[in-house]
Amino acid sequence: MRSVLIILIVLCAISCTTVRVNYDFDNSVDFTNYNTYNYYPEMQTGLSDLDSRRLFNAIDSTMQMRGILLSEEPDFYINIQSSSFVTPSNSNVGVGIGGTSGNVGGGVSVGLPLGGSNLEREIIFDLVDSQKDALFWQAISLSNFDENSSPGAREKKLQEIVAKVFSRYPPSIKKNKK
């Protein structure tokens, strides 16, 4: 019983630290046409100026590794929006006491929350064709966020988010055989 409780706590802790990402894209787009990018001018990311800079540096590094270059006349723009919100703790432990006496039964159960509320950050990455002004790829990341973390920890977390987000760009499109 004790080992089961320990495993559940470890799994909960692991699930709280991961970056979750949902992807969507236009199947009809030829992603090989997108070789240059830039950010929307006057973009409001919802992040602090320092975190925005950290995020842009992580994206620039990732794009450069993929051979996609930053350009004044890009093939696509990157638009970033973020928001933070508090999620209630969904981890609790139930403690119950019960007993019977003859034909009469009774019981008491109490739920004890483990940990407090979690601060989560959602960052939306939109890739928009600069000629058509049309969204062709989107990733929505969701991860835990500690507003009191050190600058180094913030940078590491943003790098982790960017790595996970762009791990599936460009998408591998499977052609249907007809």
WOZIRA-V683736 format. One record per backbone hydrogen bond with DSSP energy under -1.0 kcal/mol. NH is the residue of the N-H (numbers start at 1). CO is the residue of the C=O. E is the energy in kcal/mol with one decimal. If there is no record, write none. Layout:
NH/CO/E
NH/CO/E
This chain:
5/1/-1.9
6/2/-2.1
7/3/-2.4
8/4/-2.4
9/5/-2.1
10/6/-2.4
11/7/-2.6
12/8/-2.2
13/9/-2.4
14/10/-2.6
15/11/-2.5
16/12/-1.5
20/142/-2.8
22/140/-2.2
24/138/-2.2
26/136/-2.2
29/26/-1.4
33/30/-1.7
34/31/-1.4
37/69/-2.4
38/76/-1.2
40/78/-1.9
43/40/-1.2
52/48/-2.8
53/49/-2.2
54/50/-2.2
55/51/-2.6
56/52/-2.8
57/53/-2.4
58/54/-2.0
59/55/-2.4
60/56/-3.1
61/57/-2.2
62/58/-2.1
63/59/-3.1
64/60/-2.4
65/61/-1.9
66/62/-1.1
67/64/-1.3
68/63/-2.6
69/35/-2.4
71/37/-2.6
76/36/-1.3
77/128/-2.8
78/38/-2.3
79/126/-2.8
81/124/-1.9
82/45/-1.1
83/122/-2.2
85/120/-2.3
87/118/-3.3
93/112/-2.4
95/110/-2.7
97/108/-3.0
99/106/-2.1
101/104/-3.0
104/101/-1.9
106/99/-2.1
108/97/-3.0
110/95/-2.5
112/93/-3.2
114/91/-2.6
118/87/-2.7
120/85/-3.2
121/143/-3.1
122/83/-3.0
123/141/-2.0
124/81/-3.5
125/139/-3.1
126/79/-3.0
127/137/-2.8
128/77/-2.6
129/134/-2.9
130/75/-2.2
133/129/-1.7
136/127/-2.6
137/127/-1.3
138/24/-2.9
139/125/-2.1
140/22/-2.6
141/123/-2.9
142/20/-2.7
143/121/-1.9
145/119/-2.8
149/146/-1.8
154/150/-2.5
155/151/-2.4
156/152/-2.3
157/153/-2.3
158/154/-2.5
159/155/-2.3
160/156/-2.1
161/157/-2.3
162/158/-2.6
163/159/-2.5
164/160/-2.2
165/161/-3.0
166/162/-2.7
169/166/-1.3
